[in-house]
Amino acid sequence: MTEEEYAKLKGTAQAVGKTLGEWCREVILANADRHMLNGQPADSIEIQALMAEFVALRTILLNVLFRQANGESLTAEQMHKLIERADADKFKKAVERLRHASESVSG
């Protein structure tokens, strides 16, 4: 760290009445807590949630398009069941797809 950066951090710590060590420890721990969720990196959780929604949307879309291509229509009840089925296992499928993608990239 440069002397200028050190002076800036020290000044910030003093402004809140803490030593540089105390202030740094608090900032680092707060930042670590913010980036972790249930023992996993928070961005990983966010990516899994987004992937889960994409998986569910894909499942719904493909089922609807397949039925339409075969000249079938969906009732409201069938659509609700399709949505429930897509939502039921979307996180499991998302994690599997992310794991597979990770293995493909690293392997």
Residue, then its C-alpha position, 0 to 999 in steps of 0.5 A: m500500500t502506498e503512503e497516501e493510501y495508508a494515510k487515507l485509511k488511517g485518517t478514516a479510522q481516526a475519524v470514527g474513533k478507532t485505531l487503524g487495526e480495529w477499523c480494518r478488522e471491522v471493514i474486512l469482517a463486514n465485507a466478508d459477511r456481506h459476500m457470504l450467505n449460508g456458507q457460500p459466496a453470495d454471488s454464487i447464491e445469486i447466480q444459482a437463483l437466477m439460473a433457477e429462474f431461467v431453468a423454470l422459464r425454459t421448462i415452461l416455455l418448452n412445454v407450452l411451445f411443444r403443446q402448441a406445435n402439436g395443436e394442443s392448448l393449455t387450460a389455466e389449471q394445466m398452466h398452474k400445474l406446469i408452473e408448479r412442476a417447473d418451480a418444484d425442482k428449479f434449484k436442483k436443476a440449476v445447481e446441476r447445470l452450473r456444476h456441469a458448466s463449471e466442470s466443462v470449463s475446468g476439465 
